[in-house]
Amino acid sequence: MATHTIPAAGGRVSGGGHPLAVHNTDLRQPATLAPRPYLHPVRSLAGTVTTQSVPADHRHHLGLSIAFPDVNGTNFWGGSTYTPASGPVLLDNHGVQRAHGWQSTPDAECGGVSWLSQSGGYLAAEQRRIEYLHHPEPASWSLSLFSVIVPAEGIPRLEVSSSAVKGRKGAGYGGIFWRFPEVTGRPVVLSEAGRGADAAHGSVSPWLSVSMVIDEAPVSVLLAQEPDQLLPWFIRAEDYLGAGPAVSWTQPAVVDHNNPLRLALHAVVHDGAVTTPAQALELLQQHPFASRSSPDRTS
């Protein structure tokens, strides 16, 4: 498995001397995990690991990645597929994402990702960019993830769907997804919609804050969307802790060569607790998300 270590924010490393993020590509994992590029571990400046990969409860959760339960019938999420007749069923329908042509600097990476169906056919083409950014708050650093996805040559359109679209209530997950590690106690979840995961789940809040204790260290991850691309938040805080904007909350997203699927997520990783919306907004406002641009369309 190829990896790229990222001493993010201008060459900075964590307090333990570890890179702040590791980008894993060229995966050699079981097909049922829907192998794909992912970031793990993603550390705070103090060294706390804020991602989890291949956890026992959901082995197909891979740190910070882009995944969908259904693209033209192929499962790029991993694990079981929800069926209206039988519920979750493990099927032989898993795809794989393969990174190619990636270039990197200390502050950014960009390259292509080929989405291959369960039969090995070329289904979609993606251009992805990850930026690792300075932050004026000494206990924080930031990253931004951008993606543009179009059908592969010869594929007229993509239909990106979710378990919720197929009838599983509240299971609209699919898109950029951050799987957090095991935490001590209950996390503090904040959003523009209110306090708690129930308020945030399904809301189109511009931001989401998850404050938690990991290995006795308080750490917070604040996620923000582009103002003109707000999607409903999927967040799970009971059986496991994970969150991300959901592309197909109530209906499939239809993608063609004239209408690419554009995804973006910004994150601030902060050493310390964030317990009020004012704290969350102050941290987010220190970061110039609006100055970031998405990658050019790929074909």
PEWOSUL-V547579 format. One record per residue. RES is the residue in one letter. PHI is phi in whole degrees, 0 to 359 (NA if undefined). BURIAL is # if it has 9 or more other C-alpha atoms within 8 Angstrom, else .. D_LAST is the distance of its C-alpha to the last C-alpha in Angstrom with 1 decimal. Layout:
RES | PHI | BURIAL | D_LAST
RES | PHI | BURIAL | D_LAST
This chain:
M | NA | . | 26.5
A | 283 | . | 25.0
T | 226 | . | 25.7
H | 234 | . | 25.3
T | 271 | # | 28.2
I | 241 | # | 27.7
P | 283 | # | 30.9
A | 295 | # | 29.4
A | 56 | # | 30.5
G | 74 | # | 31.4
G | 90 | # | 32.6
R | 281 | # | 34.6
V | 238 | # | 35.6
S | 287 | # | 37.4
G | 300 | . | 41.2
G | 270 | . | 41.4
G | 83 | . | 39.5
H | 270 | # | 36.4
P | 299 | # | 32.8
L | 287 | # | 31.7
A | 209 | # | 28.6
V | 235 | # | 27.4
H | 261 | # | 23.7
N | 262 | # | 23.8
T | 226 | # | 21.1
D | 51 | # | 21.2
L | 285 | # | 23.3
R | 231 | . | 26.1
Q | 244 | . | 27.2
P | 302 | . | 28.4
A | 301 | # | 25.8
T | 293 | # | 27.5
L | 271 | # | 26.3
A | 50 | # | 22.6
P | 308 | # | 22.0
R | 199 | # | 19.5
P | 296 | # | 19.5
Y | 202 | # | 22.1
L | 261 | # | 24.5
H | 185 | # | 28.2
P | 282 | # | 30.7
V | 252 | # | 30.2
R | 252 | # | 33.6
S | 282 | # | 35.5
L | 299 | # | 37.3
A | 280 | # | 40.4
G | 104 | # | 38.7
T | 288 | # | 38.4
V | 277 | # | 35.5
T | 254 | # | 33.7
T | 239 | # | 31.3
Q | 222 | # | 32.1
S | 234 | # | 30.3
V | 51 | # | 31.4
P | 290 | # | 34.4
A | 298 | . | 37.0
D | 284 | . | 36.5
H | 216 | . | 32.8
R | 295 | # | 31.7
H | 275 | # | 28.0
H | 281 | # | 28.0
L | 236 | # | 26.3
G | 51 | # | 27.2
L | 253 | # | 24.5
S | 212 | # | 21.2
I | 246 | # | 18.5
A | 208 | # | 19.5
F | 227 | # | 19.7
P | 293 | # | 22.6
D | 205 | # | 20.7
V | 233 | # | 17.2
N | 52 | . | 17.8
G | 92 | . | 21.0
T | 260 | # | 20.0
N | 270 | # | 21.7
F | 257 | # | 19.7
W | 269 | # | 22.7
G | 98 | # | 25.2
G | 74 | # | 28.8
S | 282 | . | 30.0
T | 246 | # | 28.4
Y | 282 | # | 30.3
T | 238 | # | 31.7
P | 302 | . | 33.8
A | 279 | . | 36.5
S | 237 | . | 37.0
G | 75 | . | 35.4
P | 292 | . | 33.5
V | 224 | # | 33.2
L | 280 | . | 31.8
L | 245 | . | 29.6
D | 270 | . | 27.9
N | 221 | # | 24.4
H | 271 | # | 22.9
G | 263 | # | 19.4
V | 217 | # | 18.3
Q | 252 | # | 15.8
R | 241 | # | 15.5
A | 281 | # | 15.0
H | 207 | . | 14.0
G | 66 | . | 14.2
W | 279 | # | 16.1
Q | 234 | . | 18.4
S | 217 | . | 21.3
T | 232 | . | 24.2
P | 301 | # | 27.1
D | 248 | # | 25.6
A | 197 | # | 21.8
E | 223 | # | 19.1
C | 208 | # | 15.4
G | 174 | # | 12.8
G | 261 | # | 10.2
V | 224 | # | 11.3
S | 265 | # | 10.7
W | 259 | # | 12.4
L | 251 | # | 14.8
S | 287 | # | 17.1
Q | 298 | # | 20.9
S | 269 | . | 20.9
G | 91 | . | 18.5
G | 286 | . | 15.7
Y | 280 | # | 12.0
L | 258 | # | 11.5
A | 212 | # | 8.8
A | 242 | # | 6.3
E | 231 | # | 7.9
Q | 246 | # | 8.8
R | 236 | # | 12.6
R | 222 | # | 15.6
I | 236 | # | 19.3
E | 245 | # | 22.1
Y | 246 | # | 25.7
L | 239 | # | 28.0
H | 295 | . | 31.6
H | 213 | # | 33.8
P | 292 | . | 37.2
E | 282 | . | 38.8
P | 296 | . | 40.2
A | 263 | # | 39.7
S | 224 | # | 36.0
W | 217 | # | 32.6
S | 221 | # | 29.2
L | 219 | # | 25.6
S | 229 | # | 22.4
L | 237 | # | 19.3
F | 238 | # | 16.0
S | 212 | # | 12.9
V | 230 | # | 9.7
I | 239 | # | 8.5
V | 228 | # | 6.4
P | 297 | # | 7.5
A | 292 | # | 6.9
E | 302 | . | 7.3
G | 91 | . | 10.7
I | 257 | # | 11.0
P | 291 | . | 11.9
R | 202 | # | 12.5
L | 244 | # | 13.4
E | 244 | # | 16.9
V | 261 | # | 17.6
S | 235 | # | 21.4
S | 219 | # | 24.3
S | 295 | # | 27.9
A | 297 | # | 29.3
V | 299 | # | 27.5
K | 273 | # | 29.3
G | 120 | . | 32.6
R | 272 | # | 33.1
K | 300 | . | 34.5
G | 78 | . | 33.0
A | 258 | # | 30.3
G | 275 | # | 27.2
Y | 298 | # | 25.7
G | 143 | # | 22.1
G | 141 | # | 19.7
I | 283 | # | 20.6
F | 225 | # | 24.1
W | 249 | # | 26.9
R | 266 | # | 29.6
F | 271 | # | 32.8
P | 280 | # | 35.7
E | 295 | . | 39.1
V | 240 | # | 41.0
T | 265 | # | 44.7
G | 75 | . | 45.9
R | 266 | . | 43.8
P | 290 | # | 40.9
V | 263 | # | 41.1
V | 252 | # | 38.2
L | 233 | # | 37.9
S | 201 | # | 35.7
E | 296 | # | 36.2
A | 280 | # | 37.2
G | 134 | . | 40.1
R | 264 | # | 41.3
G | 105 | # | 40.4
A | 294 | # | 37.5
D | 297 | . | 38.6
A | 291 | # | 38.3
A | 286 | # | 34.8
H | 299 | # | 33.4
G | 87 | # | 31.6
S | 280 | # | 32.1
V | 253 | . | 29.6
S | 300 | # | 31.4
P | 294 | # | 29.4
W | 216 | # | 30.7
L | 216 | # | 32.1
S | 241 | # | 34.7
V | 238 | # | 35.7
S | 250 | # | 38.9
M | 209 | # | 40.3
V | 244 | # | 42.7
I | 237 | # | 41.3
D | 51 | . | 43.8
E | 70 | . | 46.3
A | 248 | . | 44.1
P | 285 | # | 43.0
V | 212 | # | 39.3
S | 228 | # | 36.9
V | 238 | # | 33.2
L | 251 | # | 32.1
L | 248 | # | 28.7
A | 223 | # | 27.4
Q | 257 | # | 24.6
E | 292 | # | 23.1
P | 302 | . | 25.7
D | 263 | . | 23.3
Q | 225 | . | 21.4
L | 289 | # | 24.5
L | 240 | # | 24.3
P | 296 | # | 27.3
W | 276 | # | 28.4
F | 261 | # | 29.0
I | 218 | # | 31.8
R | 242 | # | 34.2
A | 229 | # | 37.3
E | 259 | . | 39.8
D | 292 | . | 38.9
Y | 207 | # | 36.5
L | 242 | # | 34.9
G | 199 | # | 31.2
A | 202 | # | 29.1
G | 176 | # | 25.7
P | 292 | # | 24.2
A | 256 | # | 23.6
V | 284 | # | 20.6
S | 236 | # | 22.5
W | 289 | # | 26.1
T | 235 | . | 27.5
Q | 210 | . | 24.8
P | 296 | # | 21.4
A | 266 | # | 18.3
V | 259 | . | 16.2
V | 236 | # | 12.5
D | 223 | # | 10.4
H | 291 | # | 7.6
N | 266 | . | 10.3
N | 226 | . | 11.6
P | 293 | # | 9.6
L | 272 | # | 12.1
R | 251 | . | 13.4
L | 237 | # | 16.0
A | 205 | # | 18.6
L | 212 | # | 22.0
H | 246 | # | 24.7
A | 222 | # | 27.7
V | 246 | # | 31.1
V | 257 | # | 33.0
H | 235 | # | 36.7
D | 281 | # | 39.8
G | 133 | # | 42.2
A | 277 | # | 42.6
V | 239 | # | 41.1
T | 242 | # | 43.4
T | 225 | . | 43.2
P | 302 | # | 40.5
A | 298 | . | 41.9
Q | 298 | # | 41.3
A | 298 | # | 37.7
L | 294 | . | 37.0
E | 298 | . | 38.7
L | 295 | # | 36.5
L | 295 | # | 33.3
Q | 289 | . | 34.5
Q | 284 | # | 35.0
H | 253 | . | 31.3
P | 278 | . | 29.3
F | 302 | . | 26.3
A | 296 | . | 25.7
S | 277 | . | 25.0
R | 276 | . | 21.9
S | 235 | . | 18.4
S | 283 | # | 15.1
P | 291 | # | 12.3
D | 296 | . | 9.9
R | 298 | . | 6.8
T | 249 | # | 3.8
S | 230 | # | 0.0
